[in-house]
Amino acid sequence: MQFPFVLAIVVIFGFIFLFNLIKVLNEYERGVIFRLGRLIGAKGPGLIVLIPIIDRMRRIDLRVITYDIPPQDVITKDNVSVKVNAVLYFQVVDPNRAVVSVANFFEATSQIAQTTLRSVLGQVELDDLLTNRDKINAQLQDIIDGQTEPWGVKVSVVEVKNVDLPIEMQRAMAKQAEAERERRAKVIHADGEFQASQKLADAAKVLATAPNAMQLRFLQTLTEISAEKNSTIIFPVPIDLLTSFQKFLDRP
């Protein structure tokens, strides 16, 4: 009875030994090996053989991590209080430094991203924050990547997602946009009036050099008026037209 019991214990310890001896890493994973506390290096992917009790392995994922930065209260350079959130894309490019240089690279990267977001956006005005997103995103990416580079972490993209404005600021911006549209409409209308006056002045010059053209224009106007359903039509008669008719009647 003791032999099967001993055999079972041996088998169990054997499985535990093999479990601690052999590790399998995926293509996107690396194993940072420590032997008696000293860094051996990163290994993988594939089958990894460890010395039980002596070796210790830290598994690191090399895939791109997407981190949604929580909304941050930011006061812009022109003293406008807004809530801004962003998204951060980063990945581990040096597993050894990601394990040795920082206790938790994910937490450290998220914290530096939040503080940098508040710091950078506090140095820009609201109009730049709303219109120059690409420039601000590039600046954020450059600063955060410079901070995380010693940890073996590469920040590839930083994108500002939403900018939540106070209701009072939204109303003020709506009034400003409405006033801007009215200004443009008045400018366009004035420009149209100016162009029309230039065309009328050019037409007057042409008519002044050709009196018969004025008469033809007058007759054309009569034709256009007669097409309307009017019961009474009152119009001025140019003296030149009457003079022409008088000369025609006075001909022998």
C-alpha positions in Angstrom: 0.0 0.0 0.0 2.9 2.4 0.6 4.4 1.9 -2.8 1.5 3.3 -4.8 1.3 6.2 -2.4 5.0 7.0 -2.8 4.7 6.6 -6.5 1.8 9.1 -6.6 3.9 11.6 -4.6 6.8 11.1 -6.9 4.6 11.7 -10.0 3.1 14.8 -8.4 6.5 16.2 -7.6 7.7 15.3 -11.1 4.9 17.3 -12.7 5.7 20.2 -10.4 9.3 19.9 -11.4 8.5 19.9 -15.1 6.1 22.8 -14.7 8.9 24.9 -13.2 11.5 23.5 -15.6 9.8 24.1 -18.9 8.0 27.3 -20.1 6.4 28.0 -23.5 6.3 31.6 -24.7 4.2 32.9 -27.5 5.6 34.8 -30.5 4.7 38.1 -28.9 6.1 37.2 -25.5 9.6 37.3 -24.0 10.8 35.9 -20.7 13.2 37.9 -18.6 15.3 35.4 -16.7 16.9 36.0 -13.2 19.3 33.4 -11.9 19.8 33.7 -8.1 18.7 37.3 -8.4 21.0 38.2 -11.3 19.7 39.2 -14.7 20.5 36.6 -17.3 18.5 38.2 -20.1 15.4 37.9 -22.2 14.6 34.6 -24.0 11.9 33.4 -26.3 9.6 32.9 -28.1 9.2 29.1 -27.9 10.4 26.5 -25.4 12.3 27.9 -22.4 14.1 25.6 -19.9 14.6 26.9 -16.4 16.5 25.6 -13.4 13.9 25.1 -10.7 14.3 27.2 -7.6 17.4 28.8 -9.0 15.8 30.5 -12.0 12.9 33.0 -12.0 11.2 34.3 -15.1 9.1 37.4 -15.7 6.8 37.2 -18.7 6.6 40.4 -20.9 4.1 41.1 -23.6 5.6 42.9 -26.6 2.3 43.8 -28.3 1.0 47.4 -28.6 -0.9 48.5 -25.5 -3.8 50.9 -25.8 -4.3 53.1 -22.7 -7.3 55.4 -22.4 -6.1 58.4 -20.4 -8.8 59.4 -17.9 -10.3 63.0 -18.3 -7.9 65.5 -16.8 -8.9 69.0 -15.5 -6.8 71.4 -17.4 -6.6 75.2 -17.2 -5.4 76.6 -20.6 -3.0 79.5 -21.1 -6.0 81.9 -21.5 -7.5 80.7 -18.2 -10.2 78.4 -19.5 -11.0 75.4 -17.5 -11.6 72.3 -19.6 -11.7 68.5 -19.3 -9.5 66.7 -21.7 -9.0 63.0 -22.3 -6.6 61.2 -24.7 -5.5 57.8 -25.9 -2.0 56.4 -25.7 -0.4 53.6 -27.7 2.8 52.1 -26.4 4.8 48.9 -26.3 7.8 47.3 -24.7 10.8 47.3 -27.0 13.4 46.3 -24.4 12.1 43.6 -22.0 15.2 43.7 -19.8 14.9 47.5 -19.0 11.1 47.2 -18.7 11.7 44.8 -15.8 14.9 46.1 -14.2 14.5 49.9 -14.6 11.0 50.4 -13.3 8.8 48.5 -10.9 5.7 48.6 -13.0 6.2 50.0 -16.5 2.4 50.2 -17.3 1.6 52.2 -14.2 4.6 54.4 -14.7 3.8 55.1 -18.3 0.1 55.9 -17.5 1.1 58.3 -14.7 3.7 60.2 -16.9 1.1 60.4 -19.7 -1.5 62.0 -17.3 1.0 64.6 -15.9 2.4 65.4 -19.3 -1.1 65.9 -20.7 -2.0 68.5 -18.0 1.4 70.2 -18.3 1.4 70.6 -22.1 -2.2 71.6 -22.5 -1.8 74.2 -19.7 0.7 76.0 -21.9 -1.6 76.4 -25.0 -4.6 78.6 -25.6 -8.1 77.2 -26.1 -8.2 78.0 -29.8 -4.9 76.2 -30.4 -6.2 73.2 -28.5 -9.3 73.0 -30.7 -7.6 73.7 -34.0 -4.0 72.5 -33.8 -4.5 68.9 -32.6 -1.8 67.4 -34.8 0.9 69.7 -33.4 -0.2 69.1 -29.8 -0.4 65.3 -30.3 3.2 65.3 -31.8 4.4 67.3 -28.9 2.8 65.0 -26.3 4.2 61.9 -28.1 7.7 63.4 -28.2 7.7 64.3 -24.4 6.2 61.1 -23.1 8.4 58.9 -25.3 11.5 60.7 -24.0 10.4 60.0 -20.5 9.7 56.3 -21.1 12.7 55.5 -23.3 14.9 54.6 -20.3 12.3 52.0 -19.3 12.5 50.3 -22.6 9.0 51.5 -23.5 8.2 53.1 -26.9 5.3 55.5 -27.2 4.1 55.5 -30.8 0.9 57.6 -30.8 -0.8 60.1 -28.5 -4.2 61.4 -29.6 -6.3 64.0 -27.8 -9.9 62.6 -28.0 -12.4 65.0 -26.4 -12.3 68.5 -25.1 -15.2 69.2 -22.8 -15.9 72.9 -22.5 -18.0 74.6 -19.7 -21.6 75.5 -20.8 -20.8 79.2 -20.5 -17.9 78.8 -22.9 -20.0 76.9 -25.3 -22.6 79.6 -25.4 -19.9 82.3 -25.8 -18.3 80.4 -28.7 -21.7 79.9 -30.3 -22.3 83.6 -30.2 -18.9 84.3 -31.6 -19.5 81.9 -34.4 -22.8 83.5 -35.2 -21.3 87.0 -35.2 -18.6 85.7 -37.5 -21.1 84.3 -39.9 -23.1 87.6 -39.9 -19.9 89.5 -40.5 -19.0 87.3 -43.5 -22.6 87.7 -44.9 -22.3 91.5 -44.7 -18.9 91.5 -46.3 -20.1 89.3 -49.1 -23.2 91.5 -49.6 -21.2 94.7 -49.6 -18.8 93.1 -52.1 -21.7 92.2 -54.3 -23.1 95.7 -54.2 -19.7 97.1 -55.1 -19.3 94.8 -58.1 -22.8 95.6 -59.2 -22.1 99.3 -59.0 -19.0 98.9 -61.1 -21.0 97.0 -63.7 -23.7 99.7 -63.7 -21.0 102.4 -64.1 -19.5 100.5 -67.1 -22.9 100.2 -68.6 -23.6 103.9 -68.2 -20.4 104.7 -69.9 -21.4 102.5 -72.9 -24.8 104.0 -73.1 -23.4 107.5 -72.9 -21.3 106.9 -76.0 -24.2 105.4 -78.0 -27.5 107.3 -77.6 -29.4 104.8 -79.8 -28.4 102.0 -77.4 -30.3 103.9 -74.6 -33.4 103.9 -76.8 -33.1 100.2 -77.5 -32.7 99.5 -73.8 -35.8 101.6 -73.1 -37.9 99.7 -75.6 -36.6 96.4 -74.2 -37.8 97.5 -70.7 -41.2 98.3 -72.1 -41.4 94.8 -73.6 -40.5 93.2 -70.3 -43.1 95.3 -68.4 -45.8 94.5 -71.0 -45.3 90.8 -70.3 -46.6 91.3 -66.7 -50.3 91.4 -65.9 -50.4 95.1 -65.0 -53.5 97.2 -65.4 -51.7 100.5 -65.3 -48.1 101.3 -66.3 -46.4 104.7 -65.5 -43.0 105.2 -67.0 -40.8 108.2 -67.8 -40.2 109.1 -71.5 -36.7 110.2 -72.3 -36.6 113.6 -74.1 -34.2 112.1 -76.7 -36.8 109.6 -77.7 -39.4 112.3 -78.3 -36.9 114.3 -80.2 -36.3 111.4 -82.5 -40.0 111.0 -83.2 -40.4 114.7 -83.8 -37.6 114.6 -86.4 -39.3 111.6 -88.0 -42.6 113.4 -88.2 -41.0 116.6 -89.5 -39.5 114.9 -92.5 -41.1 115.9 -95.8 
